[in-house]
């Protein structure tokens, strides 16, 4: 076993090659070629590890000796409000992805019971209607349009409304707040205020549903558990945060990728049976979870790929590089919508913390991509490729705007 603690640590690469906006930062791929954890310097002075290989990433994400608790991990990104020592505060009640067993297990079991195949199937017609309505509004307004504001942001926001049982009269309010949170034109203070307003609204929604039971996710949790209002509110906020920004960026960035790969777009348009596989390949190829997530801290000394990771050291998983590991995916830099092995990507994580809403996200992408190119078959960029602004500094990669015409 090697001890690489003496090697000079690197910093987390964040800048992608402007000519290859869908590829990981070049340094990230070079580190992967070493096929071992790389010593990583954190903004708070901590020195941990960066993992860029597929097998090592799965090993970390499935090993209970690595913790997801924020008070034990260091952030690989500058964080202005962390506690002394570089750690975040412990997870709030209900914020279960930042917990370990048994707390994590308790919450996840309750949520699994709500993300049933039946509920997802029942949501599909409503998701199709939401998508159709947004496309009709786009078409009626006429080109050009910003696909992010007109389509990619509102679709997952309205789907979350359906999932949580937000009354129809409140949909516009809910959609406006979620847009404020992720809009590049808004200040951090305004986004934080919007997040607080959303938390307040969701708290009121929980109390209303406790008094008026309903057949939706919150109603099911209230009826089937002893969760407090605070826990239920945080779970609702978590589902919004986890499900909205990632899906919105996948919808927009996926369309951008297809427009920049016209041969693959022709394949997609010509064969509806490829839709499911195309979604998996776009998830693998784009890996929108971009900077320093997920990360774990070692609870004890752990041997990882022949390297000693000491107790207390934080390990960052570089998902964009992991999902392009040539040891797992042939010609990984090529977008190939019929790629059979694409479904093995780690875009939704792995192990006990694997994304709970992944099937819902897949449904939104499957319906969204297909309906978009059927309703607007001549869709094209309305600007040059160089004019599309990329979300390089954000935790979730994507485009800030996507001007399109048809």
QUISULWO-V371616 format. One record per residue. PSI is psi in whole degrees, -180 to 180 (NA if undefined). OMEGA is omega in whole degrees, -180 to 180 (999 if undefined). BURIAL is 1 if it has 16 or more other ideal C-beta (glycine too) atoms within 10 Angstrom, else 0. Layout:
BEGIN
psi,omega,burial
PSI,OMEGA,BURIAL
PSI,OMEGA,BURIAL
END
This chain:
BEGIN
psi,omega,burial
134,-179,0
150,174,0
105,-175,0
21,-177,0
-22,-177,0
-14,-176,0
153,-180,0
123,-178,0
150,177,1
167,171,0
157,-176,0
120,179,1
138,-179,1
-22,-174,1
125,176,0
158,177,1
120,-178,0
-29,179,0
-14,180,0
69,-171,0
-13,-178,1
-8,180,1
152,176,1
163,172,1
137,-176,1
-38,-180,0
-35,-179,1
-40,179,1
-34,177,1
-38,177,0
-37,180,1
-34,-178,1
-18,178,0
-17,175,0
35,178,0
158,174,1
145,-179,1
136,179,1
131,-173,1
130,177,1
132,-179,1
155,-177,1
-27,-178,0
7,179,0
-14,177,0
148,174,1
117,-179,0
-136,-172,1
152,174,1
126,179,1
128,-177,1
2,180,1
148,-175,1
-51,-175,1
-41,179,0
-37,178,1
-45,177,1
-38,-180,1
-45,-180,1
-46,-174,1
-16,-180,1
2,-174,0
117,-179,0
-8,176,0
-4,174,0
129,-175,1
149,175,1
1,-174,1
125,-175,1
-27,-180,1
-6,178,0
-8,-177,1
156,172,1
144,179,1
133,177,1
-2,179,1
150,177,0
130,180,0
114,-174,0
-21,-172,0
23,-180,0
161,-180,1
168,176,0
139,-178,0
-5,176,0
6,-176,1
156,171,1
168,175,1
157,175,0
158,-178,0
141,175,1
155,178,0
127,-180,1
-16,-178,1
70,-165,1
-25,178,1
-20,179,1
28,179,1
161,173,1
172,173,1
147,6,0
-12,-178,0
-45,180,0
-43,-178,1
-43,-179,0
-51,-179,0
-44,-175,1
-40,179,1
-40,178,0
-41,-178,1
-37,178,1
-37,179,0
-16,179,0
-27,178,1
58,-176,1
161,175,0
-39,-180,0
-46,-179,0
-42,179,1
-41,179,1
-41,179,0
-28,-180,0
-22,-173,1
-48,179,0
-37,180,0
-38,177,0
-42,178,1
-39,179,0
-40,177,0
-46,179,1
-47,-179,1
-42,-180,0
-42,180,0
-38,179,1
-38,177,1
-40,178,0
-40,176,0
-49,-178,1
-39,-179,0
-38,179,0
-27,178,0
161,-180,0
160,-4,0
167,178,0
153,171,1
110,-176,1
-27,180,1
-54,-177,1
-36,-174,0
-23,-171,1
-58,-170,1
-39,179,1
-47,-176,1
-32,-176,1
-57,-180,1
-29,177,1
-45,-180,1
-31,176,1
-41,177,1
-37,175,1
-46,179,1
-43,-178,1
-44,-176,1
-13,-178,1
35,175,1
127,-179,1
146,-176,0
-38,-177,0
-20,-178,0
0,-175,0
-45,-177,1
-42,177,0
-47,-179,0
-45,-179,1
-41,-180,1
-43,-179,0
-42,180,1
-33,178,1
-41,179,1
-40,-175,1
-35,-174,1
6,-177,1
128,-178,1
-21,-177,0
-6,-178,0
148,179,0
162,177,0
-36,-179,0
-41,180,0
-39,178,0
-40,179,0
-40,178,0
-42,179,0
-39,178,1
-41,177,1
-41,178,0
-39,178,0
-43,178,1
-42,178,0
-42,179,0
-44,-178,1
-34,175,1
-43,177,1
-39,179,0
-41,178,1
-46,-179,1
-36,178,0
-42,-177,0
-27,175,1
-34,179,0
-25,-178,0
85,-175,0
144,-179,0
159,-180,0
69,175,0
-177,-174,1
-46,-180,1
-41,177,1
-40,178,1
-40,178,1
-40,179,1
-44,-177,1
-30,-171,0
14,-178,0
175,174,1
29,-179,0
142,178,1
168,177,0
-38,179,0
-44,179,0
-45,-179,1
-40,179,1
-44,180,1
-36,177,1
-44,178,1
-43,179,1
-39,178,1
-45,180,1
-37,177,1
-51,-177,1
-45,-176,1
-32,-172,1
-21,-174,1
-57,-173,1
-41,-179,1
-46,-179,1
-40,179,1
-43,-179,1
-33,175,1
-40,179,1
-48,-177,1
-47,-177,1
-34,177,1
-42,177,1
-43,179,1
-43,179,1
-42,180,1
-39,178,1
-29,179,1
-3,176,0
72,-173,1
-32,178,0
-44,178,0
-34,176,1
-39,176,1
-41,177,0
-44,-179,1
-47,-179,1
-34,-172,0
-11,-174,0
91,180,0
-23,-179,0
-13,179,0
-2,-171,1
-50,-179,0
-46,180,0
-35,178,1
-40,177,1
-45,-180,1
-41,-179,1
-39,177,1
-39,176,1
-44,179,1
-49,-172,1
-35,-174,1
-38,178,1
70,-172,1
-18,172,1
106,-154,1
-55,-168,1
110,168,1
25,176,1
136,-2,1
165,171,1
154,-176,1
156,175,1
140,180,1
130,177,1
-17,178,1
171,176,0
132,-177,0
134,173,1
124,-176,0
106,180,1
36,-180,1
6,-179,0
142,179,1
117,171,1
119,-174,1
153,178,0
134,179,0
-12,180,0
140,-179,1
137,179,1
124,179,1
134,178,1
116,178,1
81,-172,1
-40,179,1
-35,177,1
-38,180,1
-44,-177,1
1,173,1
27,179,1
118,-179,1
-15,175,0
-14,-180,0
-31,-176,1
124,179,1
138,-179,0
60,-169,0
-23,-180,1
-5,-178,0
130,173,0
114,-177,1
104,-170,1
-16,178,1
19,-178,0
115,-176,1
-36,-174,0
1,-177,0
-31,-177,1
-11,179,0
7,180,0
165,179,1
25,-178,1
-29,178,1
14,-178,1
-163,-177,1
155,177,1
-158,-173,1
-18,-180,0
10,180,1
142,-173,0
125,-177,1
-30,-177,1
22,-174,1
-35,-180,1
-36,177,1
-43,178,1
-41,179,1
-42,180,1
-45,-180,1
-42,-180,1
-42,-179,1
-49,-180,1
-42,-176,1
-50,-180,1
-47,-176,1
-47,-177,1
-38,-178,1
-48,-177,1
-18,173,1
-40,-179,0
-35,-178,1
72,-172,1
-19,180,0
19,-178,0
136,179,1
165,175,0
142,177,1
-1,177,1
173,174,0
160,179,0
-35,-178,0
-18,-178,0
-3,178,0
117,-177,1
127,-177,0
148,179,1
64,-174,1
-30,-176,1
2,-177,0
155,178,1
-36,178,0
122,-176,1
151,178,1
-151,176,1
140,176,1
-39,178,1
152,175,1
87,179,1
125,-178,1
159,174,1
173,-180,0
NA,999,0
END
